[in-house]
């Protein structure tokens, strides 16, 4: 699991304890030997393809250079997985940038029947609502490439808040649990949908 660095002024490093906690729960719940800490990578880094699961979050502006757009597109067509978690404030810039990557493939709501909602934990209602900002429902959007969900966008959910250390946001235990369950599903889906390298 790798945190994606990006330019534009947004805080790509937001929710600093979130991925550490999620990795620990993946290890405990699935027995999969994962790293203790997430890696970090930029979209133009030469080792981008070595990271099967990219995670991006933040509150502000996200922007990619032309080279980063080209490399990210190749990474995703090559079997990589990108999860973008809107931490409230990322939506406009993410939608702009993903349209640069895939101008002919718009974001589409991921159907509740998709395996990402049941690969390990049953999530019959789909993406859980973790942090309330404006009362809108959580929605999971995606980009499908050749039938494979390559980009998952958790919108109006704030999954990363639910993965953070318990006292950071004061979320109820059942809310944090739903965030962790969705995180485990995302990770396992990314592994199952990524071709062996």
DOVOVEX-86788 format. One record per residue (C-alpha): x, y, z; residue number from 1; residue in three letters. Coordinates in pm, 1 decimal. Each point is the difference from the previous one (the first is absolute). Example, Ala and Ser with C-alpha at 12.3 -4.5 7.8 and 13.67 -1.06 7.14 Angstrom:
BEGIN
<u:1230.0	v:-450.0	w:780.0	lolum:1	keke:ALA>
<u:137.0	v:344.0	w:-66.0	lolum:2	keke:SER>
end
This chain:
BEGIN
<u:0.0	v:0.0	w:0.0	lolum:1	keke:UNK>
<u:154.1	v:325.8	w:-115.4	lolum:2	keke:UNK>
<u:-93.3	v:361.4	w:60.2	lolum:3	keke:UNK>
<u:3.1	v:204.9	w:-320.7	lolum:4	keke:UNK>
<u:177.3	v:336.3	w:21.2	lolum:5	keke:UNK>
<u:-139.5	v:273.2	w:-222.2	lolum:6	keke:UNK>
<u:50.5	v:371.5	w:-64.0	lolum:7	keke:UNK>
<u:-253.6	v:279.2	w:-8.1	lolum:8	keke:UNK>
<u:-0.9	v:102.5	w:364.3	lolum:9	keke:UNK>
<u:-221.8	v:-274.1	w:140.5	lolum:10	keke:UNK>
<u:104.7	v:-186.6	w:313.2	lolum:11	keke:UNK>
<u:75.7	v:-343.3	w:-150.5	lolum:12	keke:UNK>
<u:142.8	v:-95.2	w:341.6	lolum:13	keke:UNK>
<u:-334.0	v:50.4	w:184.2	lolum:14	keke:UNK>
<u:-117.2	v:-256.4	w:258.3	lolum:15	keke:UNK>
<u:356.6	v:-104.4	w:88.8	lolum:16	keke:UNK>
<u:-89.5	v:-302.6	w:215.0	lolum:17	keke:UNK>
<u:-269.0	v:-136.4	w:-230.9	lolum:18	keke:UNK>
<u:198.4	v:-233.5	w:-225.1	lolum:19	keke:UNK>
<u:216.2	v:-131.5	w:284.6	lolum:20	keke:UNK>
<u:-316.0	v:-101.1	w:187.0	lolum:21	keke:UNK>
<u:-163.2	v:-148.4	w:-308.3	lolum:22	keke:UNK>
<u:310.3	v:-206.4	w:-81.0	lolum:23	keke:UNK>
<u:1.5	v:-134.8	w:356.1	lolum:24	keke:UNK>
<u:-366.2	v:-100.5	w:-30.6	lolum:25	keke:UNK>
<u:59.5	v:-165.0	w:-338.6	lolum:26	keke:UNK>
<u:277.4	v:-206.5	w:157.6	lolum:27	keke:UNK>
<u:-212.9	v:-95.2	w:303.6	lolum:28	keke:UNK>
<u:-320.7	v:-76.0	w:-189.4	lolum:29	keke:UNK>
<u:133.5	v:-174.6	w:-310.0	lolum:30	keke:UNK>
<u:338.8	v:-139.9	w:99.8	lolum:31	keke:UNK>
<u:157.2	v:161.7	w:-306.3	lolum:32	keke:UNK>
<u:355.1	v:113.8	w:80.5	lolum:33	keke:UNK>
<u:-9.9	v:371.1	w:-80.9	lolum:34	keke:UNK>
<u:247.3	v:278.2	w:75.6	lolum:35	keke:UNK>
<u:-17.0	v:175.9	w:335.5	lolum:36	keke:UNK>
<u:-2.9	v:340.1	w:-166.5	lolum:37	keke:UNK>
<u:-124.6	v:121.8	w:-336.3	lolum:38	keke:UNK>
<u:241.8	v:101.0	w:-271.6	lolum:39	keke:UNK>
<u:-17.3	v:335.8	w:-180.5	lolum:40	keke:UNK>
<u:37.0	v:55.5	w:-373.1	lolum:41	keke:UNK>
<u:-47.8	v:276.5	w:-255.6	lolum:42	keke:UNK>
<u:-189.4	v:-63.8	w:-322.1	lolum:43	keke:UNK>
<u:312.8	v:53.9	w:-212.8	lolum:44	keke:UNK>
<u:229.6	v:-215.2	w:215.6	lolum:45	keke:UNK>
<u:167.0	v:-278.3	w:-199.1	lolum:46	keke:UNK>
<u:-110.4	v:-267.3	w:249.4	lolum:47	keke:UNK>
<u:-371.5	v:90.0	w:-18.5	lolum:48	keke:UNK>
<u:-89.2	v:-339.6	w:-146.8	lolum:49	keke:UNK>
<u:148.5	v:-173.7	w:306.9	lolum:50	keke:UNK>
<u:-289.4	v:129.1	w:211.5	lolum:51	keke:UNK>
<u:-323.9	v:-190.4	w:-74.4	lolum:52	keke:UNK>
<u:-220.0	v:218.0	w:226.9	lolum:53	keke:UNK>
<u:26.4	v:379.1	w:-10.2	lolum:54	keke:UNK>
<u:-191.5	v:207.1	w:255.1	lolum:55	keke:UNK>
<u:-59.4	v:373.8	w:-35.6	lolum:56	keke:UNK>
<u:-182.8	v:232.4	w:236.1	lolum:57	keke:UNK>
<u:-5.0	v:362.0	w:107.3	lolum:58	keke:UNK>
<u:-209.5	v:310.8	w:48.2	lolum:59	keke:UNK>
<u:128.2	v:228.7	w:-274.2	lolum:60	keke:UNK>
<u:117.4	v:17.9	w:-357.3	lolum:61	keke:UNK>
<u:147.8	v:-299.7	w:-181.2	lolum:62	keke:UNK>
<u:187.1	v:45.5	w:-326.5	lolum:63	keke:UNK>
<u:215.4	v:-216.1	w:-224.7	lolum:64	keke:UNK>
<u:255.3	v:94.7	w:-262.4	lolum:65	keke:UNK>
<u:-34.9	v:-134.1	w:-353.5	lolum:66	keke:UNK>
<u:265.3	v:-262.6	w:79.3	lolum:67	keke:UNK>
<u:-185.1	v:-106.3	w:316.2	lolum:68	keke:UNK>
<u:-325.2	v:-32.3	w:-194.5	lolum:69	keke:UNK>
<u:175.3	v:-221.0	w:-255.3	lolum:70	keke:UNK>
<u:165.9	v:-217.1	w:266.2	lolum:71	keke:UNK>
<u:-316.1	v:-36.4	w:209.7	lolum:72	keke:UNK>
<u:-203.0	v:-95.4	w:-305.6	lolum:73	keke:UNK>
<u:257.3	v:-265.6	w:-95.7	lolum:74	keke:UNK>
<u:10.9	v:-124.2	w:360.8	lolum:75	keke:UNK>
<u:-377.9	v:-42.0	w:12.9	lolum:76	keke:UNK>
<u:-26.4	v:-163.4	w:-342.5	lolum:77	keke:UNK>
<u:284.9	v:-227.2	w:109.4	lolum:78	keke:UNK>
<u:-200.7	v:-139.9	w:290.5	lolum:79	keke:UNK>
<u:62.0	v:250.3	w:279.9	lolum:80	keke:UNK>
<u:-272.6	v:119.5	w:237.1	lolum:81	keke:UNK>
<u:-62.2	v:355.8	w:120.2	lolum:82	keke:UNK>
<u:-223.0	v:79.9	w:297.1	lolum:83	keke:UNK>
<u:-77.0	v:369.2	w:46.4	lolum:84	keke:UNK>
<u:-167.1	v:91.0	w:329.5	lolum:85	keke:UNK>
<u:-162.9	v:343.5	w:-3.9	lolum:86	keke:UNK>
<u:88.0	v:153.6	w:334.0	lolum:87	keke:UNK>
<u:-247.1	v:280.7	w:-74.5	lolum:88	keke:UNK>
<u:142.2	v:256.2	w:-236.3	lolum:89	keke:UNK>
<u:171.8	v:-226.2	w:-254.3	lolum:90	keke:UNK>
<u:-300.2	v:-69.8	w:-222.3	lolum:91	keke:UNK>
<u:24.9	v:278.1	w:-258.5	lolum:92	keke:UNK>
<u:371.5	v:-39.7	w:-67.7	lolum:93	keke:UNK>
<u:-12.1	v:-380.8	w:-1.4	lolum:94	keke:UNK>
<u:-283.1	v:-4.5	w:-253.1	lolum:95	keke:UNK>
<u:195.3	v:242.9	w:-217.7	lolum:96	keke:UNK>
<u:318.3	v:-210.5	w:16.7	lolum:97	keke:UNK>
<u:-168.0	v:-337.9	w:-54.3	lolum:98	keke:UNK>
<u:-168.6	v:146.5	w:-308.9	lolum:99	keke:UNK>
<u:347.6	v:83.8	w:-130.8	lolum:100	keke:UNK>
<u:106.3	v:-362.2	w:51.7	lolum:101	keke:UNK>
<u:-315.2	v:-148.9	w:-152.4	lolum:102	keke:UNK>
<u:-184.6	v:262.7	w:-206.2	lolum:103	keke:UNK>
<u:-222.1	v:-264.2	w:-163.2	lolum:104	keke:UNK>
<u:-69.8	v:-202.5	w:315.9	lolum:105	keke:UNK>
<u:-204.2	v:194.0	w:255.0	lolum:106	keke:UNK>
<u:-28.1	v:-92.7	w:365.0	lolum:107	keke:UNK>
<u:-293.5	v:-235.4	w:55.2	lolum:108	keke:UNK>
<u:-164.2	v:-107.4	w:323.3	lolum:109	keke:UNK>
<u:124.2	v:-345.4	w:98.6	lolum:110	keke:UNK>
<u:-302.3	v:-232.1	w:23.5	lolum:111	keke:UNK>
<u:-79.2	v:-154.9	w:337.5	lolum:112	keke:UNK>
<u:35.8	v:-344.8	w:-159.1	lolum:113	keke:UNK>
<u:368.8	v:61.7	w:-73.3	lolum:114	keke:UNK>
<u:244.6	v:-233.3	w:175.1	lolum:115	keke:UNK>
<u:176.5	v:293.2	w:167.3	lolum:116	keke:UNK>
<u:-296.1	v:9.1	w:239.6	lolum:117	keke:UNK>
<u:13.4	v:-370.3	w:88.1	lolum:118	keke:UNK>
<u:347.7	v:-138.4	w:-70.5	lolum:119	keke:UNK>
<u:66.1	v:-50.4	w:373.7	lolum:120	keke:UNK>
<u:-267.2	v:189.6	w:190.5	lolum:121	keke:UNK>
<u:-359.0	v:34.5	w:-116.9	lolum:122	keke:UNK>
<u:-73.5	v:370.6	w:-46.6	lolum:123	keke:UNK>
<u:-361.8	v:-20.4	w:-123.3	lolum:124	keke:UNK>
<u:-43.1	v:378.4	w:5.5	lolum:125	keke:UNK>
<u:329.3	v:62.6	w:-176.6	lolum:126	keke:UNK>
<u:238.3	v:272.5	w:111.8	lolum:127	keke:UNK>
<u:-60.3	v:96.7	w:364.8	lolum:128	keke:UNK>
<u:-43.8	v:359.2	w:115.3	lolum:129	keke:UNK>
<u:277.4	v:70.5	w:251.1	lolum:130	keke:UNK>
<u:27.8	v:373.0	w:54.7	lolum:131	keke:UNK>
<u:-293.2	v:239.1	w:-29.9	lolum:132	keke:UNK>
<u:67.4	v:325.6	w:-181.4	lolum:133	keke:UNK>
<u:-316.9	v:105.7	w:-174.6	lolum:134	keke:UNK>
<u:-244.0	v:-288.4	w:32.9	lolum:135	keke:UNK>
<u:46.6	v:-136.8	w:-351.3	lolum:136	keke:UNK>
<u:14.8	v:-378.9	w:-40.4	lolum:137	keke:UNK>
<u:326.8	v:-183.8	w:-55.6	lolum:138	keke:UNK>
<u:51.6	v:-113.7	w:-358.7	lolum:139	keke:UNK>
<u:255.5	v:-230.6	w:-158.2	lolum:140	keke:UNK>
<u:96.9	v:95.4	w:-353.7	lolum:141	keke:UNK>
<u:237.4	v:-177.8	w:-232.4	lolum:142	keke:UNK>
<u:181.5	v:-12.2	w:-328.0	lolum:143	keke:UNK>
<u:-28.4	v:-336.9	w:-172.0	lolum:144	keke:UNK>
<u:274.1	v:-96.6	w:-246.3	lolum:145	keke:UNK>
<u:-68.0	v:-307.9	w:-211.0	lolum:146	keke:UNK>
<u:-262.1	v:-106.0	w:256.0	lolum:147	keke:UNK>
<u:235.4	v:35.0	w:299.7	lolum:148	keke:UNK>
<u:-58.4	v:258.9	w:271.0	lolum:149	keke:UNK>
<u:331.1	v:188.6	w:-17.6	lolum:150	keke:UNK>
<u:-92.6	v:319.3	w:189.3	lolum:151	keke:UNK>
<u:-224.2	v:12.3	w:306.7	lolum:152	keke:UNK>
<u:-110.4	v:340.9	w:124.7	lolum:153	keke:UNK>
<u:-151.6	v:12.4	w:348.3	lolum:154	keke:UNK>
<u:-206.2	v:320.4	w:-1.1	lolum:155	keke:UNK>
<u:-173.9	v:157.6	w:302.1	lolum:156	keke:UNK>
<u:127.0	v:-283.7	w:219.2	lolum:157	keke:UNK>
<u:340.7	v:92.2	w:146.7	lolum:158	keke:UNK>
<u:114.2	v:-359.4	w:45.0	lolum:159	keke:UNK>
<u:343.0	v:119.2	w:113.9	lolum:160	keke:UNK>
<u:-156.7	v:174.2	w:300.4	lolum:161	keke:UNK>
<u:-134.0	v:-336.1	w:112.4	lolum:162	keke:UNK>
<u:342.4	v:-160.0	w:-37.1	lolum:163	keke:UNK>
<u:175.6	v:263.3	w:211.5	lolum:164	keke:UNK>
<u:94.7	v:-49.9	w:365.0	lolum:165	keke:UNK>
<u:-310.9	v:-43.5	w:211.1	lolum:166	keke:UNK>
<u:6.5	v:337.3	w:176.3	lolum:167	keke:UNK>
<u:69.1	v:218.3	w:-303.5	lolum:168	keke:UNK>
<u:-356.3	v:44.0	w:-127.9	lolum:169	keke:UNK>
<u:-204.2	v:-154.6	w:279.9	lolum:170	keke:UNK>
<u:-187.2	v:-233.5	w:-235.3	lolum:171	keke:UNK>
<u:-218.2	v:-266.0	w:162.4	lolum:172	keke:UNK>
<u:148.9	v:-353.1	w:5.9	lolum:173	keke:UNK>
<u:-254.4	v:-130.5	w:-252.3	lolum:174	keke:UNK>
<u:84.0	v:285.6	w:-238.5	lolum:175	keke:UNK>
<u:372.8	v:-71.8	w:24.6	lolum:176	keke:UNK>
<u:-71.4	v:-370.0	w:-51.7	lolum:177	keke:UNK>
<u:-194.7	v:67.3	w:-319.1	lolum:178	keke:UNK>
<u:289.5	v:212.2	w:-130.7	lolum:179	keke:UNK>
<u:251.5	v:-274.7	w:78.2	lolum:180	keke:UNK>
<u:-216.4	v:-264.4	w:-164.1	lolum:181	keke:UNK>
<u:-25.3	v:207.4	w:-315.9	lolum:182	keke:UNK>
<u:375.8	v:54.6	w:10.2	lolum:183	keke:UNK>
<u:66.7	v:-373.6	w:22.0	lolum:184	keke:UNK>
<u:-232.8	v:-57.6	w:-295.2	lolum:185	keke:UNK>
<u:174.8	v:268.4	w:-205.8	lolum:186	keke:UNK>
<u:341.2	v:-149.4	w:71.3	lolum:187	keke:UNK>
<u:-103.2	v:-356.0	w:-81.7	lolum:188	keke:UNK>
<u:-177.5	v:110.9	w:-315.5	lolum:189	keke:UNK>
<u:311.5	v:187.0	w:-113.8	lolum:190	keke:UNK>
<u:211.2	v:-311.7	w:56.5	lolum:191	keke:UNK>
<u:-245.3	v:-228.5	w:-177.8	lolum:192	keke:UNK>
<u:-42.7	v:231.9	w:-297.5	lolum:193	keke:UNK>
<u:370.2	v:76.6	w:-50.3	lolum:194	keke:UNK>
<u:189.1	v:-233.8	w:-230.6	lolum:195	keke:UNK>
<u:312.9	v:-163.1	w:141.3	lolum:196	keke:UNK>
<u:316.6	v:188.9	w:-89.5	lolum:197	keke:UNK>
end
